[in-house]
């Protein structure tokens, strides 16, 4: 590792493997599959391939919220994709998402299966499919989608920026941490000012904007992301705190957070979900495994 104060980029970048960091073994400068592996297919029309990272949680929360609202067609199979083991580079997964990122969805409810990748696109697809959590009024819809796309554009600065350099990089670089800490706090302030005006992100109704933003910024505000609550002084954002706690108490959110989770409290893990009854069986299964 070069001294940041003296490093000069070479004329042409070359890949030096490994480059350190928690995810060094799966990072590479090319796309495409590394091995042949078909994806499993369950009995429900919606087949989700994911992991309970913030982006994955968006979709499982959405599906559980749809089911809680009475949309029985939202029943789904959630298959575990272990990204640290390179499952996302299997040929079957790449066919669903050529970008090799979770989550990825196959909607098999019609005559022709439809692939949907990128978490924001999946939320929109499901919202439009079931007519839920996305306003139909033009002005309210625009507000909701503006915040949805705000999240899609902003979260990389929180995750790949602040989260990487603060929590995962092999060496802590003052400039990088300072730069992305400033941006993370600016984004929290954007949300706090908005939530001072309304109960939910897009207005009076709970929407896919809340479902998209909460797994990143709500969980950060609750002190459960990157162990950075004190460092970023997240308690200062009182309106975000109120919003984050209210969403955390929703039963569908609590269920969605468990799906495809394979770390932390065993009672909160549900590696795969194929039926609503799996939530009741998971804690007993985890206890028996110990």
CORBELKA-V316651 format. One record per residue. N is the residue number from 1. RES is the residue in one small letter. SS is DSSP state (H for helix, E for strand, L for the rest). D_FIRST is the distance of its C-alpha to the first C-alpha in Angstrom with 2 decimals. Layout:
# CORBELKA-V316651
{{N;RES;SS;D_FIRST} {N;RES;SS;D_FIRST}}
This chain:
# CORBELKA-V316651
{{1;x;L;0.00} {2;x;L;3.79} {3;x;L;6.65} {4;x;L;8.60} {5;x;L;11.62} {6;x;L;11.05} {7;x;L;9.30} {8;x;L;12.15} {9;x;L;12.59} {10;x;L;14.03} {11;x;L;17.76} {12;x;L;17.49} {13;x;L;14.90} {14;x;L;14.40} {15;x;L;13.58} {16;x;L;10.82} {17;x;L;12.28} {18;x;L;11.39} {19;x;L;8.70} {20;x;L;9.20} {21;x;L;11.75} {22;x;L;15.48} {23;x;L;16.57} {24;x;H;14.01} {25;x;H;16.88} {26;x;H;19.20} {27;x;L;17.24} {28;x;L;18.04} {29;x;L;19.01} {30;x;L;22.64} {31;x;L;25.61} {32;x;L;28.52} {33;x;L;29.36} {34;x;L;27.72} {35;x;E;30.90} {36;x;L;34.54} {37;x;L;35.56} {38;x;L;38.46} {39;x;L;38.43} {40;x;L;41.14} {41;x;L;43.94} {42;x;L;45.98} {43;x;L;49.42} {44;x;L;48.68} {45;x;L;48.46} {46;x;E;45.05} {47;x;E;42.22} {48;x;E;38.87} {49;x;E;35.65} {50;x;E;33.10} {51;x;L;31.12} {52;x;L;31.68} {53;x;L;28.69} {54;x;H;29.88} {55;x;H;30.58} {56;x;H;32.44} {57;x;H;34.42} {58;x;H;35.80} {59;x;H;37.72} {60;x;H;39.00} {61;x;H;40.19} {62;x;H;41.92} {63;x;H;43.64} {64;x;H;44.78} {65;x;H;46.04} {66;x;H;48.01} {67;x;H;49.56} {68;x;H;50.43} {69;x;L;52.14} {70;x;L;54.30} {71;x;L;52.68} {72;x;H;53.28} {73;x;H;51.94} {74;x;H;48.44} {75;x;L;48.43} {76;x;E;45.29} {77;x;E;43.36} {78;x;E;39.73} {79;x;E;37.70} {80;x;E;34.39} {81;x;L;31.32} {82;x;L;28.46} {83;x;H;25.43} {84;x;H;22.99} {85;x;H;25.17} {86;x;L;25.29} {87;x;H;28.94} {88;x;H;28.39} {89;x;H;27.83} {90;x;E;31.26} {91;x;H;33.78} {92;x;H;36.11} {93;x;H;33.61} {94;x;H;32.38} {95;x;H;36.06} {96;x;H;36.36} {97;x;L;33.10} {98;x;L;31.55} {99;x;L;28.52} {100;x;L;27.83} {101;x;L;27.58} {102;x;L;29.90} {103;x;L;32.65} {104;x;E;34.97} {105;x;E;38.76} {106;x;E;41.62} {107;x;E;44.91} {108;x;L;47.66} {109;x;L;50.52} {110;x;L;51.95} {111;x;L;53.27} {112;x;L;49.94} {113;x;L;46.68} {114;x;E;44.36} {115;x;E;40.60} {116;x;E;38.83} {117;x;E;35.09} {118;x;L;33.06} {119;x;H;34.12} {120;x;H;35.93} {121;x;H;37.91} {122;x;H;38.87} {123;x;H;40.13} {124;x;H;42.18} {125;x;H;43.54} {126;x;H;44.72} {127;x;H;46.09} {128;x;H;48.12} {129;x;H;49.20} {130;x;H;50.68} {131;x;L;51.54} {132;x;L;49.70} {133;x;L;47.15} {134;x;L;47.20} {135;x;L;49.96} {136;x;L;52.41} {137;x;L;53.56} {138;x;H;51.87} {139;x;H;50.66} {140;x;H;49.41} {141;x;H;47.72} {142;x;H;45.92} {143;x;H;44.74} {144;x;H;43.48} {145;x;H;41.64} {146;x;H;40.14} {147;x;H;38.53} {148;x;H;37.52} {149;x;H;35.66} {150;x;H;34.27} {151;x;H;32.59} {152;x;H;31.28} {153;x;H;29.74} {154;x;H;28.55} {155;x;H;27.08} {156;x;H;23.91} {157;x;H;22.97} {158;x;H;23.75} {159;x;H;22.22} {160;x;H;19.38} {161;x;H;18.75} {162;x;H;19.65} {163;x;H;19.75} {164;x;H;16.36} {165;x;H;14.46} {166;x;H;16.94} {167;x;H;17.53} {168;x;H;15.18} {169;x;L;11.57} {170;x;L;9.33} {171;x;L;8.60} {172;x;L;11.54} {173;x;L;11.37} {174;x;H;14.80} {175;x;H;15.60} {176;x;H;15.06} {177;x;H;17.02} {178;x;H;19.63} {179;x;H;20.14} {180;x;H;20.69} {181;x;H;22.64} {182;x;H;24.97} {183;x;H;25.50} {184;x;H;26.12} {185;x;H;28.69} {186;x;H;30.26} {187;x;H;30.77} {188;x;H;32.32} {189;x;H;34.58} {190;x;H;35.64} {191;x;H;36.71} {192;x;H;38.35} {193;x;H;40.44} {194;x;H;41.50} {195;x;H;42.43} {196;x;L;44.48} {197;x;L;46.71} {198;x;L;47.13} {199;x;L;46.94} {200;x;E;44.71} {201;x;L;42.06} {202;x;L;44.45} {203;x;E;47.60} {204;x;L;50.23} {205;x;L;49.15} {206;x;L;46.31} {207;x;L;44.62} {208;x;H;41.68} {209;x;H;39.94} {210;x;H;39.97} {211;x;H;39.05} {212;x;H;35.99} {213;x;H;34.76} {214;x;H;35.51} {215;x;H;33.00} {216;x;H;30.18} {217;x;H;31.63} {218;x;H;34.49} {219;x;H;32.44} {220;x;H;29.91} {221;x;H;32.96} {222;x;L;34.27} {223;x;L;31.16} {224;x;L;30.20} {225;x;L;26.98} {226;x;L;23.49} {227;x;L;25.30} {228;x;L;25.15} {229;x;H;28.88} {230;x;H;28.95} {231;x;H;25.78} {232;x;H;27.26} {233;x;L;30.81} {234;x;H;32.12} {235;x;H;35.56} {236;x;H;36.22} {237;x;L;36.76} {238;x;H;40.18} {239;x;H;41.32} {240;x;H;38.22} {241;x;H;38.83} {242;x;H;42.44} {243;x;H;41.58} {244;x;H;38.80} {245;x;H;41.16} {246;x;H;44.02} {247;x;H;42.09} {248;x;H;40.69} {249;x;L;44.31} {250;x;L;45.35} {251;x;H;46.21} {252;x;H;44.87} {253;x;H;41.48} {254;x;H;41.47} {255;x;H;42.31} {256;x;H;39.84} {257;x;H;36.92} {258;x;H;37.79} {259;x;E;37.83} {260;x;L;34.98} {261;x;L;33.45} {262;x;L;32.21} {263;x;L;30.61} {264;x;L;31.99} {265;x;L;35.71} {266;x;H;37.41} {267;x;H;40.44} {268;x;H;38.47} {269;x;L;37.09} {270;x;E;38.84} {271;x;L;36.67} {272;x;L;39.23} {273;x;E;42.20} {274;x;L;45.28} {275;x;L;48.07} {276;x;L;48.67} {277;x;L;49.83} {278;x;H;46.38} {279;x;H;45.48} {280;x;H;48.28} {281;x;H;47.50} {282;x;H;43.75} {283;x;H;43.92} {284;x;H;46.50} {285;x;H;44.55} {286;x;H;41.38} {287;x;H;43.47} {288;x;H;45.10} {289;x;H;41.83} {290;x;L;40.92}}
